[in-house]
Structure formats: C-alpha cells, structure tokens
Amino acid sequence: MPYRSRRSRSASTAASSACAPRRRLAGFATARAAPGGTTVVEIPAPRRAAQIWDAESDAWHTVQGRYRLRAGRSYADLRVEATCDAL
C-alpha cells in the first residue's frame, strides 16, 4: 500500500495545502509470494493523490512540490520509499 506525504512545503503552497491530510492512501494492490520468494508489484500513483478539493472554485487543485511515496504491508510497516514531483 503506497502512502504519499509532502516532502517539503514552500510558503506559496502552504496556504493551499493547509487542509490537505499529512498522509493519504494513494493506491493499493495485493500480491503473493512463496516463502522466501519475491514478487514485483506495480502500483500507479494517480495525479489525484497530489490534489485537494478547492470549494471556492469547485474543482480539484494540484499542490505542486516534492512528495514521498512509501509502500509496505501496512501503514505501520512501510519498507520501500521513493520521491516524485507533482507539477
């Protein structure tokens, strides 16, 4: 399950992302591997994972910046990490 969180925040994006949750579930998948085995799982991170709802404009707004994507068996067991930029 990958979770995304803001890596850094500039003053210009601080106000627009003030209501955004610190972490949110960005996608999920299930996989099985034999004991001691490995498997590859691809989980796309949709653009919506970097967006918040703007009630004034009645539309989704992309909060630009660097995001940390973390994946693991559960929220308490996140073993893999990567970063990406939302433009």
Secondary structure, 3 states (H helix, E strand, C coil): CEEEEECCCCHHHHCCCCCCCCEEECCCCCCCCCCCCCCCCCCCCCHHHHEEEECCCCEEEECCEEEEEEEEEECCEEEEEEEEEEC
